[in-house]
């Protein structure tokens, strides 16, 4: 039985649970984050029964069968790293994603959070610092241990480091679009003991055309396809064994 989402819905929160528990996904190795999330949405929307009221405005989608883990005994040895993909520089969007992150994972402390948002060469340092201050607040509350950013211009990254109170300790760069790490960035991260990481996440993590394909058969939403507001990917590692214990996505879609 598939979801029949009411047309009154303005926001959809979707949590995949631990995708490593989904046999359909584990059989498809090598997928990037976009492909995996699309697969998750299609699988879960087709499997789960519809629990919605006719006039519901905010809905939460998740399949409980993928939440069972055997990690409780090793909880103290687990470390969770998170990447937040934003589609705008609005502070409320980042705040919403962080609030939902802690609600869904039910964790007191996240080891690392990397911020990724679509920006261009005209992105201002003030915009980035405004978002950064939200993350700094969570570090000050001892809810997040380390902070990082993904795919920002070298000069902007250096300016962020120099002007922030809590410095980024992680810098991610997409080697699919930049096959050589900029020398200035390499030098700066080395001098300041910043972890420089490579990734292969698409720049547009979930295109609108993908959402059209996913929701086009949801009769109530044919004329109102939701748009991505933010997406979170989390990885939980067993520290002592350096293996992944769980992996999942939390997605927020909005109907304008």
C-alpha positions, 0 to 999 in steps of 0.5 A, spaced: 500 500 500 503 506 497 502 513 501 496 517 498 499 524 501 494 529 502 494 536 498 494 540 505 501 538 506 506 543 507 512 540 510 514 532 509 520 530 514 522 523 511 527 519 515 530 512 512 532 509 518 538 505 518 539 503 510 544 498 512 538 494 514 534 494 507 536 488 503 534 492 497 539 497 498 545 493 500 544 489 494 546 495 490 553 497 492 556 504 489 551 508 489 552 516 491 548 519 496 543 522 491 541 515 488 541 512 495 536 517 497 531 516 491 531 509 492 530 509 499 524 514 498 521 510 492 522 503 497 519 506 503 513 510 500 511 504 496 512 499 503 509 503 508 501 504 510 498 511 510 497 514 516 495 521 514 489 525 516 485 529 511 487 536 513 494 534 516 499 540 514 506 536 517 507 529 516 513 524 518 515 518 514 519 513 517 519 505 517 520 502 523 522 495 521 529 499 519 530 502 525 532 495 529 540 496 531 544 491 535 548 497 537 546 499 544 551 495 548 556 498 544 553 505 545 559 508 548 564 506 543 560 509 537 561 516 534 556 519 529 558 524 523 553 528 519 553 532 513 547 537 512 545 539 505 542 546 505 538 549 499 538 556 502 542 560 507 536 561 511 538 561 518 531 558 520 532 552 515 539 550 518 535 551 525 530 546 523 535 541 520 539 541 527 533 540 531 530 534 527 537 531 527 537 530 535 530 528 535 531 523 530 537 520 532 536 521 540 543 522 541 546 527 546 552 529 542 554 528 535 562 528 533 562 532 527 557 536 523 559 538 516 555 544 512 554 544 505 550 549 501 549 551 494 552 558 493 556 562 488 562 566 487 557 572 490 556 568 497 558 573 502 562 572 508 557 575 513 552 569 510 556 564 512 558 567 519 551 567 520 549 560 519 556 558 522 554 562 529 548 557 529 553 551 529 557 554 534 551 555 539 551 547 539 558 546 540 558 551 546 552 547 549 557 541 548 552 538 543 557 538 537 564 536 538 567 538 531 565 543 525 567 543 518 564 545 511 564 543 504 566 545 497 567 553 499 572 557 495 579 557 498 579 565 500 572 564 503 574 558 507 580 562 510 576 568 511 571 563 515 577 560 519 579 567 521 573 570 523 569 565 526 570 564 534 570 556 533 574 554 527 572 549 522 577 543 523 574 539 517 574 542 510 571 537 504 572 538 497 569 534 491 575 531 487 570 530 481 569 537 480 576 539 482 581 533 481 587 537 484 586 540 491 588 548 490 595 549 493 593 555 498 587 550 501 592 545 502 597 549 505 592 553 509 589 546 512 596 543 513 598 549 517 592 549 521 591 542 523 585 542 519 582 535 516 582 535 508 577 530 506 575 528 499 567 526 497 563 525 491 556 528 493 553 531 487 553 539 487 545 538 487 544 533 492 536 532 490 534 535 484 527 537 483 526 533 477 528 527 481 522 529 486 517 529 480 519 522 478 518 520 486 511 524 487 508 524 480 503 518 482 501 521 489 494 523 486 493 528 491 500 532 489 500 531 482 500 539 481 504 540 488 510 537 487 514 538 494 521 541 494 527 539 497 529 544 503 534 540 507 537 533 507 542 530 512 546 524 511 549 521 518 554 515 519 555 512 526 562 508 526 564 503 532 570 507 534 574 501 536 573 497 530 573 502 525 567 500 522 560 503 520 554 501 525 549 505 521 547 509 516 541 514 514 538 520 511 533 525 514 530 529 508 525 535 509 521 537 503 516 543 503 510 545 499 510 552 497 
